[in-house]
């Protein structure tokens, strides 16, 4: 049985994801052949089970401040290439990239693939 705090944190994650998923697109990146879209339920499952996961929010700082998934990295899609050194620390991890509608996540994903 999970402690009450864990349930509260899980509930908060679900609420934030629910708000974001209305217009969000999650893109999973792992090498050139592992690119695919990820559902909200799949991401929640990975978050609970997988410690080898990096979630990259490529929205603007203002969008991030208005609500985000706890523990994610926020780098605007326009700045991903300038932060590749920072992201290298997550090279062996499964990376989920998300934004509000999907276009910026795909641009960031392209940058990661090229790097």
C-alpha positions as CSV (number, residue, x, y, z in Angstrom):
1,X,0.0,0.0,0.0
2,X,1.4,3.4,-0.9
3,X,1.6,6.2,1.7
4,X,-0.9,9.0,1.5
5,X,1.7,11.4,0.4
6,X,2.6,9.2,-2.6
7,X,-1.1,9.2,-3.6
8,X,-1.2,13.0,-3.3
9,X,1.9,13.4,-5.5
10,X,0.5,10.9,-8.0
11,X,-2.8,12.7,-8.1
12,X,-1.1,16.0,-8.7
13,X,0.9,14.5,-11.6
14,X,-2.3,13.2,-13.1
15,X,-4.0,16.6,-12.8
16,X,-1.1,18.4,-14.4
17,X,-0.8,15.8,-17.1
18,X,-4.5,16.0,-17.7
19,X,-4.4,19.7,-18.1
20,X,-1.5,19.5,-20.5
21,X,-2.8,16.5,-22.5
22,X,-5.7,18.5,-23.7
23,X,-3.4,20.3,-26.1
24,X,-0.1,18.6,-25.4
25,X,1.9,16.2,-27.5
26,X,4.4,13.8,-26.0
27,X,7.2,12.5,-28.2
28,X,9.4,9.7,-27.1
29,X,13.0,9.8,-28.3
30,X,15.5,7.0,-28.0
31,X,17.9,6.9,-30.9
32,X,16.9,7.3,-34.5
33,X,14.6,4.3,-34.7
34,X,12.8,4.7,-31.4
35,X,10.9,7.9,-32.1
36,X,7.2,7.7,-31.5
37,X,4.2,9.4,-29.9
38,X,3.4,8.6,-26.3
39,X,0.0,8.6,-24.7
40,X,-0.7,10.1,-21.3
41,X,-1.3,6.7,-19.8
42,X,1.9,5.3,-21.2
43,X,3.9,8.3,-19.8
44,X,2.3,7.9,-16.4
45,X,3.2,4.2,-16.4
46,X,6.8,5.0,-17.3
47,X,7.0,7.6,-14.6
48,X,5.9,5.1,-12.0
49,X,8.1,2.3,-13.2
50,X,11.1,3.7,-14.9
51,X,14.0,5.4,-13.3
52,X,15.9,5.7,-16.6
53,X,13.5,8.4,-17.9
54,X,14.1,12.1,-18.7
55,X,11.2,14.3,-19.5
56,X,12.0,17.5,-21.5
57,X,9.4,20.3,-21.5
58,X,10.2,22.5,-24.5
59,X,7.7,25.2,-23.8
60,X,8.6,28.8,-22.9
61,X,9.6,29.6,-19.3
62,X,6.2,31.4,-18.9
63,X,4.2,28.4,-20.1
64,X,6.3,26.2,-17.8
65,X,5.6,28.5,-14.8
66,X,1.9,28.3,-15.5
67,X,2.0,24.5,-14.9
68,X,4.3,21.6,-15.5
69,X,5.0,18.0,-14.6
70,X,7.1,17.9,-11.4
71,X,10.8,17.0,-11.9
72,X,11.0,17.7,-15.6
73,X,13.7,19.7,-17.4
74,X,12.5,22.9,-19.1
75,X,14.5,24.1,-22.1
76,X,12.7,26.1,-24.7
77,X,12.7,24.4,-28.1
78,X,14.7,27.3,-29.5
79,X,17.4,26.7,-26.9
80,X,17.8,22.9,-27.1
81,X,20.8,23.0,-29.4
82,X,22.5,25.4,-27.0
83,X,21.9,23.0,-24.1
84,X,23.1,19.8,-25.6
85,X,26.0,19.6,-23.1
86,X,23.4,19.6,-20.3
87,X,21.3,17.0,-22.0
88,X,24.3,14.8,-22.6
89,X,24.0,13.7,-19.0
90,X,20.8,12.0,-20.0
91,X,22.1,10.4,-23.1
92,X,21.5,6.8,-22.0
93,X,18.0,7.6,-20.8
94,X,14.7,7.4,-22.5
95,X,13.7,11.0,-23.3
96,X,10.1,12.2,-23.6
97,X,9.8,15.6,-25.1
98,X,6.6,17.6,-24.8
99,X,5.1,21.0,-25.6
100,X,1.6,22.4,-25.9
101,X,0.6,21.1,-29.3
102,X,3.5,19.0,-30.6
103,X,5.2,21.2,-33.2
104,X,7.9,22.4,-30.8
105,X,8.4,18.9,-29.4
106,X,9.1,17.6,-32.9
107,X,11.6,20.4,-33.6
108,X,13.4,19.6,-30.3
109,X,13.3,15.9,-31.2
110,X,14.9,16.7,-34.6
111,X,17.7,18.6,-32.9
112,X,18.3,15.7,-30.5
113,X,18.4,13.2,-33.4
114,X,20.9,15.3,-35.3
115,X,23.1,15.7,-32.3
